[in-house]
């Protein structure tokens, strides 16, 4: 007979325990509003970075950059509401995607735009071409989701093949974390240390309330370090530093506050009528495929952090379809990039242990409000980017390892598939990214430039490479062996493959207003 203090493996849980508020529950309104504002702050980093990269290269100035950022915010708010109401119904924030940056740059540097000498004209013509490509990519996106094609594929996912996807969805973005933090280490490093102390150590050292020490750690960190950065800027600490350092460290170099209008509502086709080119569309479709893969990882992680059951394939496919609607709105409004489920906000669910759908919907309200009243939003958007990078170091790390509990880690087959797919995902993506930065082109350089961009987009995504390797190996390695089904954890997820098999599914994923009668899930 085993002793009471003998170690025993922890039991597998369909739903993550310890979550304060699950998907279908909500905190009180004051707490929910503050939590929603915290989600808004976290998503600002990506919202500012991507237009800051693209708009100057397209020929735009500070005014155009501010307008694009406000447009991204406005569309992100709408897309987040659509996803939480009619899509996956999970607490995910839909925002700008890095997957679309490479196709946008491909269009920006297209030879046909060199004829436009005036920067503003070149900006508008480039934006219209990106809009047209996004609209075509959105059709692909919606077909994959609403026609159930993605549902067919994800039904074959097991915890073993999904684990590398979820892990690499967060860890694959390491280049956006510490490398960006190091651009201004005197601001970024204190932010990282303060966030870890507030969220991980203080609750245990001083037994303070969770709502103070953990749930609002991100807001406290940003407020403290932002004030510190303001003091350094006002004291002239960066006056004689290089321009790159001043741009990263100073709080008055974004140019957004003076360029943003007091009140302006973004509207469709505000840059003019979209233009359509086949090569642009194919490159953007490749980015949509990557965005689908990365969103799948975020949705699986969000279902865990929201203490919901495993998301059924039909609901996941429905979420991808509504993400396609979001990409269509990106194309119509002119955001210069497509949409994805932001992994940093998914990590925030794990940090705060608040997986409430209502909190994310409140954050969407903040996005829409600050996009319309641009001056107020510009103040927050001027937070130095190394502070956001410090947040990413913690939030990206939360998304990942939970699915390993369903796998047999004593199996050498499991060890090989997990290790190889994670390693090859990181390695291949690093190779393609480094090659592009060093040589100015990707390692695939055929005569068809659109094909080159497609390969660059797909293989620059660690999550996409990792899931392709894991899925292929899991479906073929030792196929038919009697132990494979249990080692891969397939038997834990089989009951969630069909929507109505588990009685808990309705609680988390049913459409509002009794719409399931007209749009049933299978």
Wavefront OBJ file of the C-alpha trace (Angstrom):
o trace
v 0.000 0.000 0.000
v 1.410 3.429 -0.977
v 2.179 5.955 1.733
v 0.147 9.129 1.900
v 3.159 11.314 1.128
v 4.289 9.213 -1.855
v 4.381 11.178 -5.095
v 1.487 10.513 -7.452
v 1.040 12.018 -10.938
v -1.358 14.912 -11.092
v -4.701 14.018 -12.693
v -5.523 15.221 -16.191
v -8.076 18.042 -16.249
v -10.400 18.801 -19.168
v -10.817 22.297 -17.732
v -8.031 24.335 -16.151
v -8.596 24.689 -12.374
v -7.778 27.853 -10.438
v -9.365 30.262 -12.928
v -11.194 33.078 -11.138
v -13.675 33.788 -13.936
v -14.359 31.360 -16.762
v -15.556 32.206 -20.267
v -19.223 32.439 -19.324
v -18.815 34.193 -15.956
v -17.982 37.852 -15.345
v -16.384 40.005 -12.637
v -18.265 43.001 -11.285
v -18.407 46.008 -13.592
v -15.661 48.153 -11.969
v -13.200 45.265 -11.983
v -14.275 44.234 -15.475
v -13.694 47.754 -16.842
v -10.172 47.888 -15.388
v -9.419 44.405 -16.723
v -10.724 45.433 -20.138
v -8.514 48.532 -20.099
v -5.549 46.298 -19.261
v -6.255 44.173 -22.349
v -6.397 47.376 -24.383
v -2.980 48.460 -23.101
v -1.448 45.070 -23.928
v -2.696 45.062 -27.524
v -1.429 48.606 -28.155
v 2.147 47.448 -28.730
v 1.364 45.422 -31.842
v -1.131 48.057 -32.998
v 1.563 50.747 -32.970
v 4.552 48.705 -34.156
v 3.125 47.366 -37.434
v 1.888 50.729 -38.862
v 5.137 52.335 -37.628
v 7.034 49.852 -39.809
v 4.821 49.976 -42.895
v 3.499 53.523 -43.227
v 6.872 55.348 -43.610
v 7.973 52.810 -46.235
v 4.698 53.342 -48.093
v 5.389 57.094 -48.265
v 3.230 58.242 -45.371
v 4.170 60.669 -42.608
v 3.093 61.059 -38.991
v -0.442 62.067 -39.972
v -0.940 58.961 -42.093
v 0.663 56.776 -39.400
v -1.735 58.148 -36.773
v -4.718 57.590 -39.084
v -3.695 53.994 -39.825
v -3.171 53.247 -36.110
v -6.629 54.634 -35.311
v -8.101 52.589 -38.143
v -6.404 49.419 -36.862
v -7.800 50.127 -33.386
v -11.311 50.743 -34.711
v -11.397 47.582 -36.832
v -9.795 45.529 -34.038
v -12.571 46.581 -31.690
v -15.245 45.536 -34.185
v -13.480 42.236 -34.933
v -13.062 41.420 -31.239
v -16.788 41.955 -30.674
v -17.687 39.810 -33.689
v -15.359 36.996 -32.586
v -16.631 36.960 -28.994
v -20.305 37.197 -30.005
v -20.588 35.070 -33.143
v -17.203 33.420 -33.730
v -15.391 31.153 -31.305
v -17.092 32.872 -28.328
v -13.731 32.775 -26.530
v -12.066 35.743 -24.747
v -9.536 36.530 -27.466
v -8.531 39.985 -28.706
v -8.387 40.274 -32.497
v -5.697 42.679 -33.651
v -3.025 43.391 -36.241
v -1.012 40.377 -37.442
v 2.728 40.228 -38.149
v 2.020 37.485 -40.707
v 0.840 40.130 -43.195
v 3.907 42.371 -42.869
v 6.037 40.528 -45.448
v 3.330 40.577 -48.183
v 2.644 44.243 -47.365
v 6.352 44.999 -47.800
v 6.386 43.012 -51.042
v 3.570 45.206 -52.358
v 5.178 48.384 -50.982
v 8.463 47.760 -52.805
v 6.751 46.765 -56.035
v 8.336 48.391 -59.079
v 5.029 49.868 -60.265
v 4.945 52.334 -57.344
v 8.315 53.899 -58.177
v 6.584 56.083 -60.769
v 4.784 58.047 -58.045
v 7.153 60.811 -56.973
v 4.870 62.458 -54.442
v 5.034 60.472 -51.155
v 1.365 60.964 -50.289
v 0.215 59.722 -53.700
v 2.512 56.708 -53.418
v 1.129 55.988 -49.948
v -2.468 55.997 -51.159
v -1.727 53.866 -54.233
v 0.192 51.343 -52.122
v -2.562 51.230 -49.515
v -5.171 50.549 -52.218
v -3.111 47.641 -53.545
v -2.777 46.178 -50.035
v -6.521 46.619 -49.526
v -7.302 44.692 -52.702
v -4.983 41.853 -51.703
v -6.544 41.683 -48.240
v -10.050 41.478 -49.691
v -9.069 38.496 -51.865
v -7.279 36.859 -48.906
v -10.416 37.346 -46.795
v -12.421 35.267 -49.271
v -9.925 32.405 -48.843
v -10.130 32.873 -45.081
v -13.926 32.718 -44.988
v -14.066 29.702 -47.295
v -11.680 27.808 -45.004
v -13.816 28.663 -41.987
v -17.462 28.824 -43.005
v -17.302 25.917 -45.474
v -15.785 23.660 -42.813
v -12.475 22.964 -44.548
v -10.497 23.928 -41.454
v -12.845 21.847 -39.306
v -11.901 18.744 -41.312
v -8.193 19.343 -40.676
v -8.348 20.179 -36.959
v -10.431 17.080 -36.238
v -7.211 15.114 -36.740
v -5.321 17.220 -34.204
v -4.267 15.429 -31.040
v -2.796 16.988 -27.898
v 0.586 15.793 -29.149
v 0.364 17.577 -32.513
v -1.408 20.624 -31.042
v 1.146 21.179 -28.253
v 3.957 22.393 -30.577
v 1.450 24.692 -32.299
v 0.359 26.320 -29.052
v 3.921 26.494 -27.698
v 5.326 28.058 -30.874
v 2.419 30.487 -31.189
v 3.929 32.252 -28.171
v 7.599 31.276 -28.119
v 7.907 31.735 -31.884
v 7.586 35.495 -31.345
v 10.715 35.764 -29.171
v 12.216 38.290 -31.599
v 9.546 40.768 -30.472
v 10.418 40.339 -26.794
v 13.935 40.709 -25.374
v 15.586 41.949 -28.606
v 13.111 44.845 -28.588
v 13.506 45.303 -24.827
v 17.280 45.644 -25.297
v 16.793 48.668 -27.565
v 16.331 50.633 -24.340
v 17.456 48.335 -21.559
v 17.269 51.018 -18.843
v 13.491 51.119 -19.374
v 12.727 47.593 -20.573
v 14.646 45.638 -17.929
v 13.076 47.437 -14.935
v 9.652 46.828 -16.509
v 10.371 43.109 -16.795
v 11.629 42.851 -13.209
v 8.727 44.857 -11.782
v 6.139 42.758 -13.657
v 7.628 39.490 -12.381
v 7.791 40.765 -8.792
v 4.239 42.144 -8.834
v 2.624 39.127 -10.486
v 4.634 36.230 -9.058
v 6.327 37.193 -5.771
v 4.269 39.808 -3.934
v 1.092 37.687 -3.714
v 3.038 35.034 -1.815
v 5.328 37.277 0.225
v 2.708 39.678 1.571
v -0.467 37.613 1.163
v -2.095 40.539 -0.602
v -5.341 40.256 -2.477
v -5.144 38.694 -5.908
v -6.970 41.673 -7.450
v -4.149 43.978 -6.401
v -1.009 41.911 -6.922
v -1.813 39.670 -9.868
v -4.811 40.885 -11.790
v -3.519 44.437 -12.286
v 0.230 43.770 -12.401
v 0.455 44.872 -16.044
v -1.226 48.236 -15.375
v 0.979 48.937 -12.354
v 4.105 48.015 -14.305
v 3.257 50.221 -17.279
v 2.329 53.168 -15.044
v 5.510 52.969 -12.938
v 7.967 52.508 -15.814
v 6.212 54.997 -18.112
v 6.487 57.652 -15.390
v 10.155 56.716 -14.975
v 10.684 57.090 -18.745
v 8.992 60.503 -18.655
v 11.401 61.622 -15.919
v 14.421 60.429 -17.905
v 13.171 62.208 -21.016
v 12.449 65.470 -19.171
v 15.835 65.351 -17.425
v 17.642 65.205 -20.777
v 19.097 61.731 -20.283
v 18.826 61.015 -24.026
v 19.655 64.392 -25.510
v 23.060 63.354 -26.852
v 22.280 59.725 -27.564
v 21.986 58.214 -31.093
v 18.706 58.670 -32.954
v 17.825 54.960 -32.677
v 18.174 55.122 -28.881
v 16.113 58.302 -28.649
v 13.378 56.772 -30.775
v 13.146 53.732 -28.477
v 13.617 55.453 -25.110
v 12.090 58.916 -25.300
v 8.399 59.428 -24.642
v 8.087 62.399 -27.027
v 9.363 60.912 -30.288
v 6.363 58.963 -31.592
v 4.859 61.999 -33.333
v 1.376 60.597 -32.728
v -0.049 63.168 -30.324
v 0.409 66.173 -32.616
v -0.579 64.200 -35.736
v -3.774 62.618 -34.376
v -7.122 64.378 -34.873
v -9.331 65.160 -31.898
v -12.323 63.321 -33.328
v -12.512 61.214 -36.472
v -14.444 58.042 -37.273
v -12.645 55.674 -39.682
v -14.804 54.587 -42.595
v -14.579 52.056 -45.455
v -12.608 53.023 -48.581
v -11.212 56.129 -46.877
v -8.037 55.810 -49.005
v -9.905 55.305 -52.261
v -11.002 52.341 -54.369
v -8.903 49.158 -53.828
v -6.797 47.852 -56.709
v -6.353 44.151 -57.436
v -3.268 42.293 -58.669
v -2.951 38.519 -58.827
v 0.592 38.285 -57.425
v -0.316 40.534 -54.477
v -3.359 38.399 -53.713
v -1.432 35.104 -53.703
v 1.173 36.530 -51.334
v -1.556 37.784 -48.995
v -3.387 34.426 -49.109
v -0.204 32.792 -47.797
v -0.264 35.264 -44.902
v -3.898 34.370 -44.252
v -2.938 30.703 -44.003
v -0.276 31.578 -41.417
v -2.765 33.765 -39.527
v -5.247 30.870 -39.464
v -2.619 28.558 -37.983
v -1.515 31.063 -35.344
v -5.106 31.942 -34.426
v -5.847 28.240 -33.974
v -3.054 28.049 -31.402
v -4.358 31.121 -29.584
v -7.939 29.793 -29.539
v -6.852 26.445 -28.094
v -4.850 28.266 -25.392
v -7.727 30.678 -24.672
v -10.136 27.775 -24.165
v -7.767 26.460 -21.460
v -7.249 29.841 -19.760
v -10.985 30.463 -19.846
v -11.550 27.119 -18.088
v -13.676 25.937 -20.984
v -13.680 22.462 -22.458
v -11.620 21.796 -25.567
v -12.937 23.916 -28.416
v -14.866 21.666 -30.858
v -13.563 21.652 -34.461
v -16.832 23.116 -35.746
v -16.593 26.082 -33.354
v -12.926 26.584 -34.188
v -13.786 26.635 -37.882
v -16.598 29.104 -37.163
v -14.100 31.340 -35.399
v -11.743 31.174 -38.382
v -14.628 32.156 -40.661
v -15.380 35.241 -38.573
v -11.684 36.032 -38.529
v -11.987 36.084 -42.316
v -14.776 38.638 -41.964
v -12.311 40.630 -39.884
v -9.692 40.468 -42.640
v -12.356 41.686 -45.066
v -12.957 44.698 -42.795
v -9.193 45.261 -42.700
v -9.229 45.423 -46.485
v -12.241 47.703 -46.700
v -11.091 50.168 -44.039
v -7.408 50.157 -45.027
v -5.332 48.977 -42.052
v -2.312 47.852 -44.137
v -2.400 44.474 -42.371
v -4.760 41.605 -41.585
v -6.063 40.250 -38.301
v -5.180 37.475 -35.887
v -5.973 36.455 -32.313
v -3.273 38.280 -30.345
v -1.151 35.828 -28.371
v -0.089 38.497 -25.848
v -3.694 39.012 -24.770
v -4.176 35.260 -24.554
v -1.163 35.157 -22.222
v -2.775 37.913 -20.142
v -5.690 35.551 -19.485
v -3.244 33.160 -17.856
v -1.470 35.887 -15.880
v -4.663 37.349 -14.404
v -6.630 34.075 -14.243
v -9.584 36.028 -15.633
v -10.930 34.289 -18.728
v -14.182 36.202 -18.956
v -15.692 36.922 -22.356
v -17.227 40.149 -21.061
v -13.810 41.590 -20.116
v -12.582 41.210 -23.696
v -15.757 42.823 -25.007
v -15.144 45.779 -22.695
v -11.608 46.050 -24.100
v -13.159 46.239 -27.581
v -15.145 49.235 -26.358
v -11.901 50.941 -25.335
v -10.408 50.241 -28.774
v -13.335 51.855 -30.566
v -13.481 54.828 -28.168
v -9.780 55.690 -28.394
v -9.747 55.225 -32.173
v -12.472 57.841 -32.568
v -11.014 60.305 -30.032
v -7.531 60.137 -31.463
v -5.729 62.626 -29.196
v -6.544 60.593 -26.096
v -5.543 57.354 -27.751
v -2.299 58.864 -29.016
v -1.179 59.633 -25.463
v -1.331 55.934 -24.557
v 0.102 54.887 -27.919
v 3.230 56.929 -27.157
v 4.303 54.488 -24.416
v 7.898 53.435 -25.290
v 7.925 50.131 -27.134
v 10.545 48.470 -24.849
v 7.897 48.535 -22.108
v 5.595 46.454 -24.313
v 8.520 44.138 -25.101
v 8.998 43.552 -21.363
v 5.335 42.561 -21.090
v 5.748 40.156 -24.010
v 8.622 38.358 -22.236
v 6.101 37.217 -19.623
v 2.862 37.004 -21.616
v 4.260 35.006 -24.562
v 5.685 32.460 -22.134
v 2.252 31.675 -20.650
v 0.937 30.227 -23.908
v 2.180 26.704 -24.348
v 2.866 23.803 -22.087
v -0.568 22.908 -20.712
v -1.412 20.373 -23.422
v 1.549 18.165 -22.502
v -0.445 16.729 -19.593
v -2.531 14.750 -22.100
v 0.543 13.108 -23.700
v 2.625 10.161 -22.538
v 5.980 11.849 -21.940
v 7.570 8.458 -21.189
v 7.101 7.470 -24.843
v 10.149 7.925 -27.091
v 7.796 8.581 -30.013
v 6.219 11.441 -28.066
v 9.615 12.861 -27.113
v 10.791 12.794 -30.723
v 7.690 14.433 -32.218
v 7.545 17.149 -29.564
v 11.253 17.931 -29.584
v 11.737 17.770 -33.337
v 8.688 19.833 -34.282
v 9.479 22.596 -31.752
v 13.163 22.671 -32.708
v 12.587 22.596 -36.471
v 9.877 25.264 -36.183
v 12.204 27.667 -34.406
v 15.213 26.748 -36.531
v 13.600 27.057 -39.956
v 11.850 30.325 -39.059
v 15.114 31.756 -37.743
v 16.941 30.738 -40.937
v 14.379 32.336 -43.240
v 14.229 35.519 -41.140
v 17.998 35.941 -40.859
v 18.487 35.246 -44.568
v 15.973 37.958 -45.424
v 17.621 40.570 -43.191
v 21.164 39.764 -44.337
v 20.645 39.445 -48.086
v 17.470 41.484 -48.584
v 15.644 38.497 -50.097
v 14.518 35.084 -48.932
v 16.401 31.805 -49.479
v 13.816 30.817 -52.101
v 14.459 33.089 -55.094
v 12.899 31.746 -58.269
v 11.842 33.892 -61.207
v 8.330 34.132 -59.772
v 8.536 36.760 -57.054
v 5.055 35.987 -55.681
v 6.069 32.349 -55.084
v 9.207 33.531 -53.299
v 7.126 35.692 -50.972
v 4.679 32.837 -50.326
v 7.526 30.577 -49.215
v 9.029 33.350 -47.107
v 5.726 34.051 -45.334
v 4.987 30.406 -44.544
v 8.448 29.374 -43.404
v 9.104 32.531 -41.383
v 6.344 31.431 -38.998
v 7.649 29.053 -36.343
v 4.109 27.962 -35.430
v 3.270 27.081 -39.049
v 6.451 25.072 -39.598
v 6.065 23.383 -36.221
v 2.443 22.288 -36.733
v 3.179 20.988 -40.234
v 6.009 18.840 -38.865
v 4.073 17.673 -35.793
v 0.877 16.925 -37.736
v 2.702 14.936 -40.418
v 4.733 12.923 -37.906
v 1.779 12.244 -35.619
v -0.315 10.946 -38.523
v 2.421 8.732 -40.019
v 4.984 7.750 -37.355
v 4.193 4.212 -36.038
v 0.772 4.434 -37.662
v -1.454 1.591 -36.485
v 0.568 0.780 -33.377
v -1.848 0.089 -30.495
v -0.135 2.494 -28.071
v -0.147 5.525 -30.387
v -3.734 6.550 -29.639
v -3.111 6.814 -25.902
v 0.433 8.186 -26.129
v -0.716 11.093 -28.304
v -3.666 11.872 -26.010
v -6.215 11.322 -28.765
v -8.559 9.465 -26.407
v -8.843 12.571 -24.173
v -10.054 14.766 -27.028
v -12.297 12.349 -28.927
v -15.402 13.283 -26.951
v -15.029 16.918 -28.079
v -14.760 16.176 -31.811
v -18.536 16.537 -32.225
v -20.290 19.571 -30.770
v -23.136 17.857 -28.907
v -21.149 14.926 -27.461
v -20.257 16.764 -24.226
v -23.009 18.542 -22.310
v -20.653 21.333 -21.190
v -20.052 22.564 -24.740
v -23.294 24.553 -24.916
v -22.345 26.591 -21.836
v -19.181 27.961 -23.431
v -19.706 27.966 -27.193
v -23.443 28.355 -27.906
v -24.326 31.390 -30.032
v -26.323 34.198 -28.375
v -29.968 35.012 -29.065
v -30.691 31.316 -29.722
v -28.910 31.545 -33.081
v -27.795 27.921 -32.818
v -31.202 26.998 -34.251
v -30.259 28.661 -37.536
v -26.475 28.065 -37.474
v -25.979 24.696 -35.795
v -22.503 23.308 -35.072
v -21.605 19.710 -35.883
l 1 2 3 4 5 6 7 8 9 10 11 12 13 14 15 16 17 18 19 20 21 22 23 24 25 26 27 28 29 30 31 32 33 34 35 36 37 38 39 40 41 42 43 44 45 46 47 48 49 50 51 52 53 54 55 56 57 58 59 60 61 62 63 64 65 66 67 68 69 70 71 72 73 74 75 76 77 78 79 80 81 82 83 84 85 86 87 88 89 90 91 92 93 94 95 96 97 98 99 100 101 102 103 104 105 106 107 108 109 110 111 112 113 114 115 116 117 118 119 120 121 122 123 124 125 126 127 128 129 130 131 132 133 134 135 136 137 138 139 140 141 142 143 144 145 146 147 148 149 150 151 152 153 154 155 156 157 158 159 160 161 162 163 164 165 166 167 168 169 170 171 172 173 174 175 176 177 178 179 180 181 182 183 184 185 186 187 188 189 190 191 192 193 194 195 196 197 198 199 200 201 202 203 204 205 206 207 208 209 210 211 212 213 214 215 216 217 218 219 220 221 222 223 224 225 226 227 228 229 230 231 232 233 234 235 236 237 238 239 240 241 242 243 244 245 246 247 248 249 250 251 252 253 254 255 256 257 258 259 260 261 262 263 264 265 266 267 268 269 270 271 272 273 274 275 276 277 278 279 280 281 282 283 284 285 286 287 288 289 290 291 292 293 294 295 296 297 298 299 300 301 302 303 304 305 306 307 308 309 310 311 312 313 314 315 316 317 318 319 320 321 322 323 324 325 326 327 328 329 330 331 332 333 334 335 336 337 338 339 340 341 342 343 344 345 346 347 348 349 350 351 352 353 354 355 356 357 358 359 360 361 362 363 364 365 366 367 368 369 370 371 372 373 374 375 376 377 378 379 380 381 382 383 384 385 386 387 388 389 390 391 392 393 394 395 396 397 398 399 400 401 402 403 404 405 406 407 408 409 410 411 412 413 414 415 416 417 418 419 420 421 422 423 424 425 426 427 428 429 430 431 432 433 434 435 436 437 438 439 440 441 442 443 444 445 446 447 448 449 450 451 452 453 454 455 456 457 458 459 460 461 462 463 464 465 466 467 468 469 470 471 472 473 474 475 476 477 478 479 480 481 482 483 484 485 486 487 488 489 490 491 492 493 494 495 496 497 498 499 500 501 502 503 504 505 506 507 508 509 510 511 512 513 514 515 516 517 518 519 520 521 522
